[in-house]
Amino acid sequence: MKARYDSRPLVIQRLNANAWLYNYNIVQVSETDQQTGKVTISFKCDQITFYGEPTRKKITAVIIAEEYSNDKEKELINDYLAYKAGILTQAANETRYIDFLNRRKEIKLMVKNDVNIKSEE
């Protein structure tokens, strides 16, 4: 989900006793009003909601699920395996799967850099 804030948001925000927000890809945006010339600064970001105590593993899993449904993940894996077994012949099946794995790696690194959580659960 995309979000917009008037001030820089925290990376992790507690919503209630069990719900949290994780804000990532935070970008400062400057906009100038055409009539007044007034510059307004805001912050855009991607945002997920997750439940329970914050862990890198949990946050990473929710982001991946936002980008790739469980069915899409299965499709990528099955098409890759079918390509490797010679059942499918399009090399794009391998490329799509490798792209997926690289995206997972990027997400894990982003969360690790953004979130200072000692627990890896």
N, CA, C and O of each residue as an XYZ file, in Angstrom:
484
protein
N       0.843     -1.165      0.000
C       0.000      0.000      0.000
C       0.893      1.234      0.000
O       1.946      1.247      0.637
N       0.478      2.243     -0.699
C       1.192      3.521     -0.727
C       0.644      4.425      0.369
O      -0.554      4.419      0.654
N       1.530      5.200      0.978
C       1.112      6.133      2.019
C       1.816      7.471      1.803
O       2.844      7.549      1.130
N       1.245      8.508      2.384
C       1.824      9.844      2.298
C       1.718     10.499      3.670
O       0.684     10.414      4.331
N       2.803     11.155      4.092
C       2.865     11.807      5.403
C       3.343     13.247      5.249
O       4.074     13.579      4.315
N       2.917     14.089      6.177
C       3.392     15.473      6.210
C       4.792     15.572      6.804
O       5.547     16.489      6.479
N       5.137     14.626      7.674
C       6.487     14.577      8.243
C       7.037     13.171      8.050
O       6.284     12.227      7.811
N       8.349     13.040      8.154
C       8.988     11.742      7.903
C       8.419     10.702      8.872
O       8.473     10.892     10.087
N       7.877      9.606      8.339
C       7.301      8.583      9.218
C       8.377      7.706      9.850
O       9.480      7.563      9.322
N       8.030      7.136     10.974
C       8.897      6.131     11.567
C       8.881      4.898     10.674
O       7.904      4.653      9.965
N       9.952      4.129     10.708
C       9.999      2.909      9.909
C       8.986      1.908     10.459
O       8.238      1.294      9.699
N       8.966      1.749     11.774
C       7.982      0.866     12.403
C       7.124      1.706     13.332
O       7.632      2.443     14.176
N       5.798      1.580     13.160
C       4.857      2.310     13.997
C       3.874      1.320     14.609
O       3.317      0.468     13.916
N       3.672      1.443     15.906
C       2.694      0.594     16.583
C       1.310      1.205     16.397
O       1.106      2.389     16.668
N       0.358      0.392     15.931
C      -1.014      0.857     15.767
C      -1.851      0.592     17.003
O      -2.627      1.441     17.441
N      -1.680     -0.604     17.562
C      -2.370     -0.984     18.793
C      -1.576     -2.110     19.439
O      -0.423     -2.337     19.072
N      -2.160     -2.810     20.379
C      -1.428     -3.828     21.129
C      -0.850     -4.930     20.249
O       0.152     -5.546     20.610
N      -1.470     -5.185     19.099
C      -1.032     -6.310     18.283
C      -0.722     -5.940     16.830
O      -0.217     -6.782     16.087
N      -1.005     -4.727     16.411
C      -0.833     -4.344     15.004
C       0.262     -3.299     14.841
O       0.412     -2.398     15.665
N       1.019     -3.440     13.763
C       2.143     -2.554     13.470
C       2.122     -2.149     12.001
O       1.547     -2.842     11.161
N       2.755     -1.019     11.704
C       3.018     -0.595     10.337
C       4.517     -0.651     10.106
O       5.307     -0.338     10.997
N       4.899     -1.048      8.914
C       6.291     -0.959      8.480
C       6.290     -0.062      7.252
O       5.684     -0.399      6.235
N       6.971      1.085      7.341
C       7.081      2.040      6.242
C       8.447      1.866      5.590
O       9.474      1.863      6.268
N       8.448      1.722      4.272
C       9.713      1.520      3.561
C       9.687      2.247      2.222
O       8.638      2.694      1.758
N      10.850      2.354      1.619
C      10.995      3.152      0.392
C      10.504      4.578      0.644
O       9.774      5.153     -0.163
N      10.915      5.125      1.769
C      10.477      6.474      2.162
C      11.227      7.507      1.315
O      12.457      7.511      1.261
N      10.455      8.387      0.653
C      11.029      9.398     -0.230
C      10.430     10.757      0.101
O       9.213     10.902      0.224
N      11.307     11.755      0.244
C      10.838     13.125      0.461
C      10.407     13.709     -0.872
O      11.099     13.561     -1.880
N       9.246     14.380     -0.870
C       8.692     14.963     -2.088
C       8.451     16.454     -1.850
O       7.852     16.841     -0.847
N       8.918     17.277     -2.774
C       8.659     18.722     -2.724
C       7.709     19.072     -3.854
O       7.927     18.702     -5.007
N       6.653     19.793     -3.504
C       5.686     20.216     -4.504
C       5.468     21.717     -4.378
O       5.342     22.244     -3.272
N       5.425     22.393     -5.501
C       5.226     23.834     -5.519
C       3.818     24.143     -6.014
O       3.407     23.687     -7.081
N       3.088     24.920     -5.226
C       1.751     25.364     -5.622
C       1.916     26.346     -6.776
O       2.638     27.336     -6.651
N       1.254     26.079     -7.894
C       1.401     26.900     -9.103
C       0.919     28.339     -8.898
O       1.453     29.266     -9.508
N      -0.079     28.524     -8.049
C      -0.637     29.867     -7.866
C       0.140     30.682     -6.844
O       0.408     31.863     -7.067
N       0.507     30.058     -5.716
C       1.152     30.811     -4.646
C       2.667     30.684     -4.647
O       3.357     31.519     -4.063
N       3.191     29.655     -5.294
C       4.631     29.430     -5.277
C       5.111     28.773     -3.995
O       6.307     28.543     -3.818
N       4.182     28.473     -3.105
C       4.542     27.859     -1.829
C       4.993     26.409     -2.052
O       4.346     25.633     -2.755
N       6.122     26.079     -1.428
C       6.671     24.729     -1.535
C       6.201     23.909     -0.337
O       6.353     24.319      0.814
N       5.634     22.760     -0.627
C       5.182     21.844      0.410
C       6.035     20.589      0.365
O       6.256     20.010     -0.698
N       6.507     20.181      1.520
C       7.313     18.955      1.605
C       6.479     17.887      2.281
O       5.851     18.120      3.313
N       6.486     16.713      1.677
C       5.804     15.564      2.257
C       6.665     14.330      2.021
O       7.721     14.403      1.392
N       6.201     13.205      2.533
C       6.944     11.955      2.404
C       6.022     10.874      1.873
O       4.935     10.652      2.407
N       6.461     10.207      0.821
C       5.736      9.073      0.254
C       6.481      7.799      0.641
O       7.707      7.789      0.758
N       5.722      6.731      0.835
C       6.363      5.460      1.151
C       5.426      4.299      0.835
O       4.225      4.477      0.630
N       6.004      3.126      0.804
C       5.228      1.897      0.772
C       4.989      1.512      2.216
O       5.780      1.848      3.098
N       3.891      0.804      2.457
C       3.510      0.515      3.840
C       2.798     -0.836      3.909
O       1.947     -1.150      3.078
N       3.162     -1.616      4.907
C       2.451     -2.862      5.187
C       1.990     -2.846      6.637
O       2.559     -2.155      7.482
N       0.963     -3.610      6.900
C       0.497     -3.835      8.266
C       0.819     -5.271      8.612
O       0.619     -6.174      7.800
N       1.322     -5.485      9.829
C       1.559     -6.849     10.288
C       1.152     -6.949     11.749
O       0.956     -5.940     12.426
N       1.029     -8.168     12.216
C       0.480     -8.411     13.557
C       1.446     -9.242     14.385
O       2.165    -10.090     13.857
N       1.453     -8.992     15.672
C       2.360     -9.685     16.585
C       3.648     -8.901     16.724
O       3.817     -7.841     16.121
N       4.542     -9.428     17.518
C       5.818     -8.745     17.745
C       6.606     -8.617     16.444
O       6.646     -9.556     15.649
N       7.231     -7.464     16.225
C       7.988     -7.259     14.990
C       9.230     -8.149     14.923
O      10.044     -8.169     15.846
N       9.358     -8.866     13.842
C      10.579     -9.614     13.547
C      10.921     -9.377     12.088
O      10.036     -9.088     11.281
N      12.186     -9.494     11.744
C      12.587     -9.330     10.352
C      11.899    -10.356      9.466
O      11.433    -10.044      8.370
N      11.845    -11.584      9.962
C      11.241    -12.668      9.186
C       9.771    -12.372      8.878
O       9.315    -12.572      7.752
N       9.042    -11.901      9.874
C       7.611    -11.600      9.703
C       7.417    -10.447      8.715
O       6.579    -10.531      7.817
N       8.185     -9.383      8.883
C       8.065     -8.224      8.007
C       8.408     -8.614      6.565
O       7.705     -8.242      5.626
N       9.488     -9.362      6.408
C       9.905     -9.807      5.077
C       8.818    -10.650      4.421
O       8.509    -10.463      3.244
N       8.240    -11.572      5.176
C       7.199    -12.453      4.631
C       5.981    -11.656      4.168
O       5.390    -11.968      3.134
N       5.606    -10.636      4.925
C       4.427     -9.839      4.546
C       4.715     -9.035      3.276
O       3.851     -8.938      2.405
N       5.900     -8.465      3.160
C       6.237     -7.704      1.953
C       6.246     -8.620      0.731
O       5.702     -8.268     -0.316
N       6.858     -9.786      0.862
C       6.900    -10.726     -0.260
C       5.489    -11.144     -0.647
O       5.175    -11.241     -1.833
N       4.636    -11.393      0.344
C       3.246    -11.778      0.058
C       2.484    -10.650     -0.634
O       1.585    -10.906     -1.436
N       2.845     -9.399     -0.325
C       2.218     -8.259     -1.000
C       2.608     -8.223     -2.480
O       1.793     -7.879     -3.336
N       3.845     -8.578     -2.768
C       4.345     -8.493     -4.140
C       4.080     -9.757     -4.958
O       3.873     -9.692     -6.170
N       4.089    -10.902     -4.284
C       3.905    -12.190     -4.962
C       2.899    -13.020     -4.164
O       3.176    -13.416     -3.032
N       1.747    -13.278     -4.746
C       0.786    -14.138     -4.068
C       1.380    -15.536     -3.935
O       2.330    -15.886     -4.635
N       0.816    -16.322     -3.040
C       1.273    -17.693     -2.859
C       1.155    -18.467     -4.172
O       2.041    -19.245     -4.528
N       0.057    -18.246     -4.881
C      -0.130    -18.912     -6.175
C       0.932    -18.494     -7.187
O       1.414    -19.325     -7.957
N       1.301    -17.209     -7.193
C       2.333    -16.727     -8.120
C       3.685    -17.353     -7.783
O       4.425    -17.751     -8.683
N       4.012    -17.442     -6.490
C       5.264    -18.088     -6.087
C       5.307    -19.531     -6.573
O       6.309    -19.978     -7.133
N       4.213    -20.256     -6.355
C       4.147    -21.651     -6.797
C       4.308    -21.759     -8.311
O       5.011    -22.639     -8.809
N       3.654    -20.862     -9.031
C       3.761    -20.866    -10.489
C       5.208    -20.654    -10.935
O       5.699    -21.356    -11.818
N       5.887    -19.679    -10.319
C       7.286    -19.416    -10.673
C       8.165    -20.634    -10.414
O       8.998    -20.999    -11.244
N       7.970    -21.262     -9.252
C       8.767    -22.441     -8.891
C       8.465    -23.606     -9.839
O       9.382    -24.241    -10.359
N       7.180    -23.880    -10.058
C       6.804    -24.998    -10.925
C       7.276    -24.788    -12.361
O       7.768    -25.726    -12.988
N       7.137    -23.589    -12.883
C       7.597    -23.319    -14.245
C       9.110    -23.452    -14.355
O       9.625    -23.948    -15.357
N       9.818    -23.008    -13.320
C      11.278    -23.144    -13.309
C      11.682    -24.622    -13.297
O      12.547    -25.046    -14.064
N      11.043    -25.394    -12.418
C      11.366    -26.823    -12.333
C      10.994    -27.550    -13.631
O      11.718    -28.440    -14.076
N       9.875    -27.172    -14.227
C       9.478    -27.784    -15.495
C      10.479    -27.434    -16.596
O      10.785    -28.269    -17.448
N      10.980    -26.219    -16.578
C      12.003    -25.819    -17.551
C      13.277    -26.640    -17.343
O      13.858    -27.145    -18.304
N      13.706    -26.770    -16.097
C      14.922    -27.530    -15.790
C      14.770    -29.005    -16.166
O      15.746    -29.651    -16.547
N      13.550    -29.538    -16.059
C      13.295    -30.946    -16.396
C      13.075    -31.142    -17.892
O      12.929    -32.277    -18.346
N      13.048    -30.057    -18.664
C      12.856    -30.162    -20.098
C      11.403    -30.219    -20.528
O      11.112    -30.421    -21.707
N      10.490    -30.044    -19.589
C       9.062    -30.079    -19.916
C       8.636    -28.777    -20.588
O       7.882    -28.791    -21.561
N       9.119    -27.663    -20.068
C       8.916    -26.358    -20.701
C      10.234    -25.941    -21.347
O      11.308    -26.248    -20.832
N      10.149    -25.248    -22.462
C      11.382    -24.921    -23.190
C      11.754    -23.443    -23.154
O      12.840    -23.072    -23.599
N      10.880    -22.602    -22.636
C      11.160    -21.166    -22.632
C      12.125    -20.811    -21.499
O      11.827    -21.032    -20.325
N      13.275    -20.263    -21.864
C      14.282    -19.855    -20.878
C      13.755    -18.751    -19.969
O      14.296    -18.531    -18.885
N      12.705    -18.056    -20.400
C      12.114    -16.992    -19.577
C      11.619    -17.543    -18.244
O      11.550    -16.803    -17.263
N      11.274    -18.831    -18.191
C      10.830    -19.429    -16.925
C      11.946    -19.391    -15.886
O      11.694    -19.137    -14.708
N      13.156    -19.637    -16.313
C      14.302    -19.557    -15.406
C      14.572    -18.099    -15.030
O      14.829    -17.795    -13.866
N      14.514    -17.210    -16.004
C      14.769    -15.785    -15.761
C      13.772    -15.204    -14.760
O      14.164    -14.476    -13.848
N      12.486    -15.523    -14.924
C      11.463    -15.018    -13.994
C      11.705    -15.528    -12.574
O      11.536    -14.787    -11.606
N      12.100    -16.791    -12.456
C      12.351    -17.357    -11.129
C      13.578    -16.710    -10.488
O      13.565    -16.400     -9.297
N      14.617    -16.510    -11.259
C      15.825    -15.856    -10.731
C      15.509    -14.412    -10.342
O      16.003    -13.927     -9.324
N      14.693    -13.723    -11.138
C      14.263    -12.359    -10.776
C      13.522    -12.361     -9.443
O      13.727    -11.482     -8.606
N      12.664    -13.353     -9.256
C      11.923    -13.496     -7.995
C      12.891    -13.708     -6.825
O      12.755    -13.068     -5.782
N      13.855    -14.598     -6.996
C      14.828    -14.861     -5.929
C      15.657    -13.618     -5.616
O      15.948    -13.339     -4.453
N      16.033    -12.877     -6.646
C      16.786    -11.636     -6.429
C      15.943    -10.597     -5.702
O      16.459     -9.869     -4.855
N      14.664    -10.519     -6.017
C      13.779     -9.575     -5.324
C      13.637     -9.948     -3.859
O      13.651     -9.076     -2.990
N      13.500    -11.248     -3.576
C      13.446    -11.718     -2.177
C      14.709    -11.292     -1.427
O      14.644    -10.831     -0.287
N      15.845    -11.454     -2.081
C      17.122    -11.076     -1.470
C      17.158     -9.575     -1.177
O      17.595     -9.160     -0.104
N      16.696     -8.761     -2.135
C      16.645     -7.307     -1.944
C      15.749     -6.934     -0.767
O      16.100     -6.071      0.037
N      14.595     -7.584     -0.669
C      13.662     -7.293      0.419
C      14.285     -7.653      1.758
O      14.202     -6.876      2.708
N      14.904     -8.814      1.843
C      15.545     -9.232      3.094
C      16.625     -8.241      3.513
O      16.721     -7.890      4.689
N      17.428     -7.796      2.572
C      18.492     -6.836      2.878
C      17.901     -5.493      3.304
O      18.393     -4.872      4.247
N      16.852     -5.040      2.616
C      16.210     -3.779      2.968
C      15.681     -3.831      4.402
O      15.907     -2.908      5.185
N      14.979     -4.906      4.738
C      14.415     -5.037      6.082
C      15.531     -5.110      7.117
O      15.435     -4.498      8.181
N      16.583     -5.852      6.808
C      17.716     -5.951      7.742
C      18.330     -4.576      7.992
O      18.674     -4.247      9.127
N      18.467     -3.779      6.944
C      19.048     -2.441      7.086
C      18.105     -1.462      7.779
O      18.552     -0.571      8.502
N      16.804     -1.626      7.560
C      15.817     -0.704      8.127
C      15.460     -0.988      9.569
O      15.171     -0.071     10.338
N      15.479     -2.256      9.937
C      14.899     -2.676     11.219
C      15.989     -3.199     12.133
O      16.700     -4.149     11.805
N      16.104     -2.562     13.278
C      17.085     -2.986     14.266
C      16.393     -3.876     15.288
O      16.024     -3.438     16.378
N      16.228     -5.146     14.904
C      15.578     -6.120     15.779
C      16.601     -7.220     16.056
O      17.187     -7.788     15.134
N      16.800     -7.504     17.315
C      17.781     -8.537     17.666
C      17.273     -9.933     17.323
O      18.051    -10.790     16.903
N      15.990    -10.164     17.498
C      15.405    -11.482     17.226
C      15.264    -11.703     15.736
O      14.841    -10.800     15.014
N      15.608    -12.875     15.266
C      15.481    -13.211     13.868
C      14.295    -14.124     13.624
O      14.185    -14.691     12.537
N      13.405    -14.288     14.588
C      12.267    -15.195     14.425
C      11.295    -14.692     13.400
O      10.280    -15.338     13.142
